[in-house]
Amino acid sequence: MSFSNKKITEEDLAGADIETGPTGSTGPTGPTGPTGPTGPAGTASASVPATASSTGVAGTIARDANFLYVAVATNTWKRVAISTW
């Protein structure tokens, strides 16, 4: 997987395992919450991993207010900081 400085589209995420957020369907990251698929921020997120070796399937993407997390292999996560500029 490579990254570039562009807007992520549904085609970019094809095949990724994106689930509802960690706080459930009506929580802030759930499907009806403000950052869920019907909220203003776009797609919902898989549960944020607690550590770099948390359970996860390659291709899974998660996010919280500060980081984007990507499972690059089974139970292997990497993250990148999110900030304004």
N, CA, C and O of each residue as an XYZ file, in Angstrom:
340
protein
N       0.852     -1.171      0.000
C       0.000      0.000      0.000
C       0.890      1.223      0.000
O       1.832      1.319      0.786
N       0.589      2.150     -0.879
C       1.349      3.391     -0.902
C       0.429      4.556     -0.573
O      -0.786      4.467     -0.748
N       1.002      5.627     -0.106
C       0.233      6.791      0.277
C       0.697      7.993     -0.519
O       1.878      8.118     -0.843
N      -0.227      8.866     -0.829
C       0.119     10.112     -1.500
C      -0.707     11.229     -0.876
O      -1.590     10.977     -0.056
N      -0.422     12.436     -1.262
C      -1.109     13.595     -0.718
C      -2.346     13.883     -1.563
O      -2.377     14.866     -2.305
N      -3.371     13.025     -1.454
C      -4.600     13.205     -2.208
C      -5.792     12.803     -1.357
O      -5.641     12.129     -0.339
N      -6.972     13.220     -1.778
C      -8.203     12.864     -1.086
C      -8.491     11.382     -1.309
O      -8.407     10.896     -2.438
N      -8.830     10.662     -0.242
C      -9.137      9.246     -0.341
C     -10.556      9.087     -0.885
O     -11.483      9.748     -0.419
N     -10.716      8.210     -1.868
C     -12.018      7.948     -2.469
C     -12.482      6.542     -2.111
O     -11.723      5.758     -1.542
N     -13.735      6.223     -2.447
C     -14.237      4.875     -2.205
C     -13.426      3.843     -2.979
O     -13.219      2.732     -2.491
N     -12.964      4.193     -4.181
C     -12.140      3.277     -4.966
C     -10.827      2.973     -4.253
O     -10.338      1.845     -4.313
N     -10.251      3.967     -3.577
C      -9.012      3.762     -2.829
C      -9.216      2.755     -1.703
O      -8.302      2.003     -1.365
N     -10.411      2.741     -1.123
C     -10.697      1.892      0.033
C     -11.308      0.551     -0.343
O     -11.609     -0.256      0.537
N     -11.497      0.299     -1.628
C     -12.095     -0.966     -2.064
C     -11.306     -2.126     -1.480
O     -10.084     -2.186     -1.621
N     -11.988     -3.026     -0.838
C     -11.350     -4.182     -0.231
C     -10.893     -3.969      1.199
O     -10.526     -4.930      1.875
N     -10.907     -2.723      1.680
C     -10.520     -2.464      3.065
C     -11.648     -2.899      3.990
O     -12.819     -2.828      3.615
N     -11.318     -3.337      5.165
C     -12.291     -3.793      6.146
C     -12.638     -2.628      7.062
O     -11.994     -2.424      8.091
N     -13.653     -1.870      6.685
C     -14.045     -0.706      7.481
C     -15.347     -1.030      8.191
O     -16.340     -1.379      7.553
N     -15.341     -0.915      9.509
C     -16.481     -1.272     10.332
C     -17.001     -0.041     11.046
O     -16.494      1.066     10.864
N     -18.031     -0.254     11.867
C     -18.532      0.855     12.659
C     -17.531      1.219     13.741
O     -16.675      0.415     14.110
N     -17.647      2.420     14.233
C     -16.711      2.932     15.220
C     -16.814      2.251     16.568
O     -17.746      1.485     16.811
N     -15.853      2.528     17.455
C     -15.758      1.831     18.720
C     -16.862      2.156     19.710
O     -17.010      1.448     20.706
N     -17.638      3.197     19.474
C     -18.668      3.549     20.445
C     -20.059      3.126     20.014
O     -21.042      3.580     20.600
N     -20.174      2.273     19.010
C     -21.467      1.736     18.612
C     -22.172      2.567     17.557
O     -21.689      3.622     17.148
N     -23.331      2.069     17.120
C     -24.000      2.644     15.958
C     -24.476      4.070     16.153
O     -24.578      4.816     15.179
N     -24.770      4.471     17.377
C     -25.218      5.841     17.574
C     -24.159      6.719     18.230
O     -24.401      7.897     18.491
N     -22.996      6.152     18.495
C     -21.912      6.921     19.108
C     -21.252      7.846     18.107
O     -21.604      7.837     16.927
N     -20.298      8.644     18.562
C     -19.694      9.651     17.694
C     -18.995      9.097     16.468
O     -18.892      9.790     15.456
N     -18.508      7.859     16.534
C     -17.859      7.296     15.354
C     -18.674      6.182     14.719
O     -18.218      5.559     13.760
N     -19.869      5.919     15.233
C     -20.744      4.900     14.658
C     -21.378      5.383     13.362
O     -21.193      6.538     12.978
N     -22.138      4.501     12.671
C     -22.660      4.843     11.358
C     -23.599      6.036     11.324
O     -23.739      6.683     10.286
N     -24.248      6.338     12.450
C     -25.126      7.504     12.448
C     -24.553      8.671     13.236
O     -25.190      9.719     13.346
N     -23.356      8.499     13.783
C     -22.703      9.576     14.525
C     -22.074     10.598     13.598
O     -22.077     10.413     12.381
N     -21.532     11.679     14.158
C     -21.003     12.764     13.333
C     -19.831     12.376     12.442
O     -19.585     13.036     11.432
N     -19.103     11.320     12.794
C     -18.015     10.895     11.918
C     -18.321      9.574     11.225
O     -17.440      8.996     10.589
N     -19.555      9.087     11.335
C     -19.979      7.862     10.658
C     -20.321      8.131      9.197
O     -20.210      9.267      8.735
N     -20.742      7.080      8.456
C     -20.975      7.232      7.026
C     -22.100      8.203      6.686
O     -22.132      8.751      5.584
N     -23.024      8.423      7.624
C     -24.077      9.398      7.359
C     -23.789     10.732      8.024
O     -24.560     11.680      7.876
N     -22.689     10.815      8.753
C     -22.290     12.059      9.395
C     -21.408     12.888      8.463
O     -21.101     12.454      7.353
N     -21.004     14.065      8.904
C     -20.262     14.976      8.040
C     -18.846     14.540      7.680
O     -18.281     15.043      6.709
N     -18.265     13.619      8.436
C     -16.860     13.278      8.183
C     -16.662     12.102      7.238
O     -15.519     11.777      6.917
N     -17.725     11.450      6.780
C     -17.558     10.378      5.792
C     -17.725      8.997      6.364
O     -18.721      8.732      7.038
N     -16.777      8.096      6.118
C     -16.935      6.693      6.451
C     -16.716      6.407      7.928
O     -16.044      7.157      8.635
N     -17.301      5.304      8.371
C     -17.106      4.845      9.744
C     -15.722      4.210      9.849
O     -15.025      4.067      8.844
N     -15.333      3.838     11.035
C     -13.991      3.342     11.271
C     -14.019      2.040     12.046
O     -14.910      1.822     12.868
N     -13.041      1.166     11.788
C     -12.852     -0.015     12.620
C     -12.404      0.451     14.003
O     -11.992      1.599     14.170
N     -12.482     -0.425     14.981
C     -12.028     -0.073     16.321
C     -10.557      0.287     16.307
O      -9.750     -0.386     15.667
N     -10.213      1.344     17.011
C      -8.838      1.812     17.072
C      -8.009      0.808     17.867
O      -8.412      0.414     18.961
N      -6.855      0.384     17.339
C      -6.031     -0.578     18.065
C      -5.368      0.054     19.285
O      -4.980      1.222     19.255
N      -5.243     -0.722     20.352
C      -4.613     -0.227     21.576
C      -3.092     -0.213     21.467
O      -2.428      0.631     22.068
N      -2.543     -1.159     20.692
C      -1.093     -1.251     20.508
C      -0.795     -1.597     19.052
O      -1.699     -1.920     18.282
N       0.477     -1.526     18.686
C       0.887     -1.862     17.321
C       0.691     -3.338     16.999
O       0.702     -3.719     15.829
N       0.512     -4.178     18.023
C       0.305     -5.615     17.789
C      -1.105     -6.074     18.142
O      -1.337     -7.267     18.334
N      -2.051     -5.133     18.229
C      -3.445     -5.484     18.500
C      -4.019     -6.327     17.369
O      -3.507     -6.318     16.250
N      -5.089     -7.054     17.675
C      -5.749     -7.884     16.678
C      -6.195     -7.043     15.495
O      -6.800     -5.986     15.672
N      -5.900     -7.506     14.298
C      -6.311     -6.800     13.094
C      -6.004     -7.604     11.847
O      -5.124     -8.465     11.847
N      -6.738     -7.314     10.786
C      -6.578     -7.982      9.497
C      -5.939     -6.995      8.525
O      -6.331     -5.829      8.484
N      -4.972     -7.442      7.754
C      -4.294     -6.579      6.787
C      -5.319     -5.838      5.931
O      -6.258     -6.442      5.413
N      -5.134     -4.531      5.789
C      -6.035     -3.703      4.995
C      -7.081     -2.965      5.808
O      -7.750     -2.070      5.291
N      -7.230     -3.332      7.085
C      -8.199     -2.655      7.941
C      -7.706     -1.236      8.234
O      -6.524     -1.023      8.502
N      -8.626     -0.269      8.180
C      -8.295      1.122      8.458
C      -9.148      1.596      9.624
O     -10.351      1.334      9.657
N      -8.541      2.290     10.579
C      -9.257      2.854     11.720
C      -8.788      4.290     11.907
O      -7.733      4.683     11.410
N      -9.587      5.065     12.631
C      -9.183      6.434     12.895
C      -9.768      6.908     14.200
O     -10.797      6.409     14.657
N      -9.101      7.880     14.800
C      -9.653      8.608     15.934
C      -9.336     10.083     15.680
O      -8.975     10.448     14.562
N      -9.463     10.911     16.674
C      -9.274     12.346     16.479
C      -7.830     12.725     16.159
O      -7.587     13.809     15.629
N      -6.870     11.856     16.468
C      -5.462     12.212     16.323
C      -4.664     11.383     15.325
O      -3.624     11.838     14.848
N      -5.128     10.164     14.994
C      -4.348      9.268     14.147
C      -5.222      8.515     13.149
O      -6.406      8.287     13.393
N      -4.618      8.132     12.019
C      -5.143      7.131     11.100
C      -4.334      5.878     11.358
O      -3.109      5.953     11.453
N      -4.980      4.725     11.476
C      -4.318      3.460     11.747
C      -4.582      2.527     10.566
O      -5.699      2.473     10.052
N      -3.554      1.794     10.138
C      -3.696      0.835      9.049
C      -3.062     -0.477      9.487
O      -1.909     -0.507      9.916
N      -3.826     -1.565      9.374
C      -3.251     -2.886      9.631
C      -2.489     -3.285      8.368
O      -3.092     -3.503      7.317
N      -1.175     -3.380      8.472
C      -0.334     -3.680      7.317
C      -0.091     -5.181      7.160
O       0.385     -5.629      6.117
N      -0.412     -5.942      8.177
C      -0.339     -7.402      8.172
C      -1.220     -7.874      9.329
O      -1.701     -7.055     10.111
N      -1.432     -9.164      9.443
C      -2.227     -9.688     10.545
C      -1.618     -9.249     11.873
O      -0.444     -9.499     12.145
N      -2.434     -8.589     12.696
C      -2.024     -8.127     14.028
C      -0.811     -7.193     14.011
O      -0.029     -7.168     14.962
N      -0.661     -6.439     12.944
C       0.441     -5.470     12.827
C      -0.121     -4.150     12.313
O      -0.576     -4.058     11.173
N      -0.083     -3.127     13.169
C      -0.664     -1.823     12.855
C       0.415     -0.756     12.722
O       1.445     -0.801     13.394
N       0.155      0.195     11.848
C       0.964      1.411     11.767
C       0.004      2.584     11.871
O      -1.179      2.452     11.560
N       0.506      3.726     12.304
C      -0.361      4.886     12.424
C       0.369      6.128     11.943
O       1.598      6.190     11.917
N      -0.432      7.112     11.564
C       0.107      8.397     11.129
C      -0.721      9.491     11.811
O      -1.943      9.380     11.912
N      -0.058     10.528     12.269
C      -0.742     11.625     12.957
C      -1.586     12.437     11.977
O      -1.218     12.623     10.817
N      -2.714     12.911     12.469
C      -3.594     13.799     11.698
C      -3.502     15.176     12.331
O      -3.621     15.317     13.549
N      -3.290     16.187     11.507
C      -3.213     17.548     12.046
C      -3.720     18.538     11.021
O      -3.826     18.229      9.834
N      -4.026     19.707     11.486
C      -4.422     20.774     10.578
C      -3.182     21.502     10.086
O      -2.120     21.410     10.703
N      -3.308     22.211      8.998
C      -2.169     22.985      8.491
C      -2.651     24.251      7.863
O      -1.845     25.044      7.375
